[in-house]
Amino acid sequence: MAKRRIAFYLMTIPALVLFFVFHTFPAIRGIYYSFTNWDGFSDNFDFVGFKNYANIFKDENVLNSYLFTFKYAIVVTILINVLSLLIALGLNAKIKFKNFFRGVYFLPNILSVLIVGFIFNYIFANVLPVLGSKLGSSFLSSNILGNENWAWIGIVIVGVWQGIAFNTILYLAGLQTIPKDLYEASSLDGASRWREFWSITFPLLASFFTINMVLAMKGALMVFDQIVALTGGGPGRATQSISLLIYTGGFQGGEFAYQSANAVIYFIVIIVISVLQLKFLQKREMEM
Amino acid sequence: MMRKSTNWPVTALIALGSLLILFPLYITVSIALKNPEEMARSLFALPTGLHFENFKNAIEATDFFTAFKNSAVVTAVSVLFILLTNSMVSYAIARNMNKKFFKGLYFYFISAMFIPFQIIMLPVVKETTDLNMNNIPGLIVLYVVYGLAFNVFVYVGYIRSIPYELEEAATVDGASTWGTFWRIIFPLLAPINATIGILSCLSSWNDFLLPLVLLGDQDSYTLPLVQYVFQGQFSTDFNLAFASYLLALAPMVIVYLFAQKWIINGITQGAIK
């Protein structure tokens, strides 16, 4: 029996060692650096206490990147969930070429986000303006990615175009778990489609709704690839997400320690959001 | 019953929506096949002559086959190690949840779901560079580690639904814990291995951030990273750029065309569990 027990412990070793060395240890080191003034390449650095943290709260670039990231994440999460639920309902209805359309809607999920971003970059710069000038709209005939106020919409469009795919498949999986006879009973009772959706479909999808909201939000809060491909954070710093700020400041701007402190703060923010989101959505699941 | 017949309005809406998905891909294919004069005539028209020389030029300019080989090696090896190591540790955890060590390990691993890579990327890059692991093997190790939280969560849930009886019978027959795992449990994990394999494959193949911050040597660049690096040279030649994008997207799209049903079912299965 002792041999059995030892075998179980041995099985955990590869994963445990790798995880500690490449996840926990760097995380601790990141916290350590956040209390220094290291620029990322010098040989020496000093401890500066909480100075980095104090400065972050006064830093306008950090504040702007938080505002942009949250605006983006909230809009994308809502749009993805509304649209992918609608598409899943459509794909679950009695339609022709069901498998073909299901395949098409899932397709964006297998494509590289960066390359999709490059393709949309071209569309925003060269295709939409042509359409816009044909329609006689001066707003559409310029590249929205070059406009400080509207560039973020371009990033939202790409995020939604791609993000819908995965959530649609999850909602579709959820819809297929709902027993058909529930609908038969309600149609005998003469319930309208609208009623049917809110009193049968939506409550039974509650756990899928929770997962999809959390997944979409988590992905959107980390947005990076689309921004690199579409705007590089510009114009100015209008579309600089927190991930991008940590990347550019930490690796290129000589702010290794400072951006480490930024990452620690962002980590705390993400924990708070995740816990709140799960609590709220699970409470709603219970009530339904 | 009304609902047995095809719902045409919904079919039409779904078809319209799918055009929005297909339009950017149509643009990609058509630009990749055109030359600048054709582009100047009309952006949207089908290409008249098929300019396959765009692909030849893109392959030469970006050293496509090297990047393809790098992406393929990183993806294949990381998926293999993810399936082996992550399922093994999950088995140990799932069968010993009553013990403090294993329960603690479980929560230790899954708590990492709250720590996205971007949060720890600065010190991770420092560490991997110090260890001389800013290369393809290093990239593979990191993919194995960063999938762990989600994968352990999924595997442990699945393994706990497998009844003990099979293992007990094997134990009575004198099989070791290792033998039980490889011969009995691992084959039973096939459906969930498929789910995790597909998701890991997609995320390793398409990942951009890790190769960007980690890989030092240009010969080790993966496909997405190569597109990024060559962006500057592409800026004047869209036909070359789109031929290159299409080449980079094509391998996954081809796999998807053949295995679409299997891929979607694999992910659906994981979602319901």
Interface residues (C-beta under 8 A of the other chain):
Chain A: K3 R4 A7 F8 Y9 M11 T12 P14 A15 L16 L18 F19 F22 H23 F25 P26 A27 R29 G30 Y33 G40 I87 G90 L91 A93 K94 I95 K96 F97 N99 F101 R102 G103 V104 Y105 F106 L107 P108 N109 I110 L111 S112 V113 L114 I115 V116 F118 I119 F120 Y122 I123 N126 V127 V130 W161 F166 I169 L170 L172 A173 G174 Q176 T177 S187 F208 I211 K218 L221 M222 F224 D225 V228 A229 I242 S243 I246 Y247 G250 F251 F256 Q259 S260 A263 V264 Y266 F267 I270 I271 S274
Chain B: R3 K4 S5 T6 N7 V10 T11 L13 I14 A15 G17 S18 L20 I21 L22 P24 L25 I27 T28 I31 L43 F44 T85 N86 M88 V89 Y91 A92 I93 R95 N96 F101 F102 L105 Y108 F109 A112 F114 I115 P116 Q118 I119 I120 M121 L122 P123 V124 V125 K126 E127 T128 V141 L142 V144 V145 Y146 L148 V152 T171 S176 T177 W178 F181 L202 W205 N206 F208 L209 V213 L223 P224 Q227 Y228 Q231 F238 A241 F242 Y245 A248 L249 M252 V253 Y256 Q260 K261 I263 I264 I267 T268 A271 I272
